[in-house]
């Protein structure tokens, strides 16, 4: 299940990214490793894991700070999720930050879509996000410092769509906003020391880019800023658009 590259043992933050098969996920892993964190990512098969290792090879060879762990895990498989979170608990005694970035974005309409597509989108964008949050929050409760859950969202879910070919996808992303708000109140009610932030952005190229001026790197900088806020500061929601989108 595990593919681990131990660059240097460190006791900083344990950060889990639910999908390493996106440019944002890889770019986020890169900065987390450079910053000395224990960066863990899920990949649903060996092909994705090997591709991620190859793209991060340069930082892995030159960084001496962080620890990089890839776990083979299909997040819509509850048993695999449970096994992965159990491993993380045994190895690292919990999680400090969860970044729910896994997403299924395929064309599918309420009126004409297939049930296979319905299930794939809803299982990835809602059910897996809730399951990962459930498992992670249990591991966060005993951490020394405030933990953080980042839910990556789509700003199009806040708008009336120009075209309806992604209506199921947009409905699931609107649900993520509601889930994020419900979690904030739930953690406040239970006095859990866990922050929750909804990050909704416009579209950008999913391929990994090292260009510091790319939208992908902009988003990484925003998320890094959120997770580096002080203990008493809670960022509830951020909506991100680039100038070219206005």
C-alpha positions in Angstrom: 0.0 0.0 0.0 2.8 2.4 0.9 5.5 4.0 -1.2 7.5 6.2 1.2 10.5 8.5 0.5 12.0 9.5 3.8 14.1 12.6 3.0 14.8 13.5 6.7 12.7 12.7 9.7 11.0 15.8 11.0 8.3 16.5 13.5 6.5 19.3 11.8 3.0 19.0 10.4 1.4 15.9 9.0 -0.5 16.9 5.8 -2.8 14.7 3.8 -3.8 15.5 0.2 -6.5 13.2 -1.1 -5.4 13.2 -4.8 -1.9 13.4 -6.2 -3.1 13.0 -9.8 -3.6 16.8 -10.4 -1.2 19.6 -11.1 -2.4 21.4 -7.9 -1.9 18.3 -5.8 1.7 17.8 -7.1 2.6 21.5 -6.7 1.2 21.5 -3.2 3.2 18.4 -2.3 6.3 20.0 -3.6 6.0 23.1 -1.4 5.0 21.0 1.7 8.1 18.8 1.3 10.4 21.8 0.8 8.9 23.3 4.0 9.8 20.3 6.0 6.4 18.7 6.5 5.3 15.1 6.4 3.4 15.2 3.1 1.1 12.3 2.4 -1.0 11.8 -0.7 -3.4 9.2 -2.0 -3.2 7.7 -5.5 -5.7 5.2 -6.7 -3.3 3.1 -8.7 0.4 2.4 -9.4 0.4 4.4 -12.6 -0.6 7.6 -10.8 1.9 6.9 -7.9 4.8 6.4 -10.3 3.8 9.5 -12.4 3.7 11.6 -9.2 7.1 10.3 -8.0 8.6 11.1 -11.4 7.3 14.7 -11.4 8.6 15.3 -7.9 11.9 13.6 -8.5 13.9 16.9 -8.6 12.6 18.2 -5.3 13.0 14.8 -3.7 16.7 14.7 -4.8 17.5 18.2 -3.6 15.4 18.7 -0.5 16.6 17.6 2.9 13.7 18.6 5.0 10.4 16.8 4.5 9.0 13.3 4.3 7.0 12.2 1.3 4.5 9.3 1.5 2.4 8.0 -1.3 -0.4 5.6 -0.3 -2.3 3.5 -2.9 -5.9 4.3 -2.0 -9.1 4.7 -4.1 -11.0 7.2 -2.0 -14.4 6.0 -3.0 -13.5 2.6 -1.5 -14.3 2.9 2.2 -12.3 -0.1 3.2 -9.1 1.2 1.5 -9.7 4.6 3.2 -10.0 3.1 6.6 -6.8 1.0 6.1 -5.0 4.1 4.9 -6.1 6.3 7.9 -5.3 3.5 10.3 -1.8 3.3 8.8 -1.3 7.1 9.2 -2.5 6.9 12.8 0.0 4.1 13.6 2.9 5.7 11.8 2.4 9.4 12.6 -0.1 9.5 15.5 -2.6 11.6 13.6 -3.1 14.3 11.0 -2.7 18.1 11.3 -4.0 19.2 7.9 -6.4 17.6 5.4 -6.7 19.0 1.9 -9.8 17.5 0.1 -8.7 18.2 -3.5 -10.0 15.0 -5.2 -12.7 15.8 -7.7 -14.6 14.2 -10.6 -15.5 16.8 -13.3 -17.3 15.1 -16.1 -20.2 16.1 -18.3 -23.4 14.9 -16.8 -26.9 16.3 -16.7 -29.7 15.6 -14.2 -32.2 14.9 -17.0 -30.1 12.8 -19.3 -27.0 11.6 -17.4 -26.3 7.9 -16.7 -26.5 6.5 -13.2 -22.9 5.3 -13.6 -21.8 8.9 -14.1 -24.1 10.1 -11.2 -22.5 7.6 -8.8 -18.9 8.5 -9.9 -19.4 12.2 -9.5 -21.3 12.0 -6.2 -19.1 9.3 -4.7 -15.9 11.4 -5.4 -17.1 14.9 -4.8 -19.4 14.3 -1.8 -19.2 10.8 -0.3 -15.4 10.5 -0.3 -14.9 14.1 0.9 -17.2 13.4 3.9 -15.6 10.0 4.6 -12.0 11.5 4.5 -13.2 14.3 6.8 -14.7 11.8 9.1 -11.6 9.7 9.4 -9.2 12.7 9.5 -11.1 14.6 12.2 -11.0 11.7 14.5 -7.2 11.7 14.1 -7.0 15.5 14.6 -8.7 15.6 18.0 -5.6 14.6 20.0 -3.1 16.8 18.2 -1.2 19.4 20.2 -2.0 22.4 17.9 -5.1 23.5 15.9 -5.8 21.2 12.9 -7.2 22.3 9.6 -9.4 21.0 6.9 -9.2 22.6 3.4 -12.1 21.8 1.0 -11.1 22.7 -2.6 -14.2 23.9 -4.5 -15.2 25.5 -7.8 -16.4 29.1 -8.1 -18.7 28.1 -10.9 -20.9 26.5 -8.2 -21.7 30.0 -7.0 -23.0 31.2 -10.4 -25.9 30.4 -12.7 -24.2 28.2 -15.3 -24.1 29.4 -18.9 -24.4 25.8 -20.0 -25.9 22.8 -18.2 -23.7 19.9 -19.3 -22.1 19.8 -15.9 -25.2 20.2 -13.7 -24.5 17.2 -11.5 -20.8 18.3 -10.9 -21.9 21.9 -10.0 -24.6 20.5 -7.7 -22.0 18.5 -5.8 -19.7 21.5 -5.6 -22.5 23.6 -4.2 -22.9 20.8 -1.6 -19.3 21.1 -0.6 -20.0 24.8 0.4 -22.8 23.6 2.6 -20.8 20.8 4.1 -18.0 23.3 4.9 -20.4 25.6 6.8 -22.0 22.7 8.6 -18.6 21.4 9.7 -17.6 24.9 11.1 -20.7 24.9 13.4 -20.3 21.2 14.2 -16.7 21.7 15.4 -17.6 24.8 17.2 -20.4 23.0 19.0 -18.2 20.0 20.0 -15.3 22.4 20.9 -13.0 20.6 18.5 -9.8 22.4 17.8 -10.2 22.1 14.0 -10.5 24.9 11.4 -12.4 24.5 8.2 -11.9 26.5 5.0 -13.7 26.4 1.7 -11.5 27.5 -1.2 -13.4 28.1 -4.5 -11.5 29.1 -7.6 -11.9 29.4 -11.3 -10.6 26.9 -13.8 -6.9 26.4 -14.8 -4.8 23.9 -16.6 -4.6 20.6 -14.6 -1.1 19.7 -15.8 1.7 20.3 -13.4 3.6 23.6 -13.9 6.7 24.9 -12.2 6.0 28.4 -13.6 5.7 30.7 -10.5 3.3 33.0 -12.4 0.8 30.2 -13.2 -2.7 30.0 -11.8 -1.8 26.7 -10.2 1.1 28.3 -8.2 -1.2 31.2 -7.3 -3.6 28.7 -5.7 -0.8 26.9 -3.9 0.3 30.2 -2.4 -3.2 31.0 -1.2 -3.7 27.6 0.4 -0.3 27.8 2.0 -1.2 31.2 3.4 -4.4 29.8 4.9 -2.8 26.9 6.7 0.0 29.1 8.0 -2.5 31.5 9.7 -2.2 32.0 13.5 -4.0 29.8 15.9 -6.7 32.4 16.6 -7.4 33.3 13.0 -10.1 31.3 11.1 -10.5 31.8 7.4 -14.0 30.5 6.6 -14.1 30.9 2.8 -12.1 32.3 -0.1 -13.4 32.9 -3.6 -10.6 33.2 -6.2 -10.8 34.6 -9.7 -8.1 35.7 -12.0 -8.2 39.0 -13.9 -8.7 37.3 -17.3 -11.9 35.7 -16.0 -13.7 39.0 -15.4 
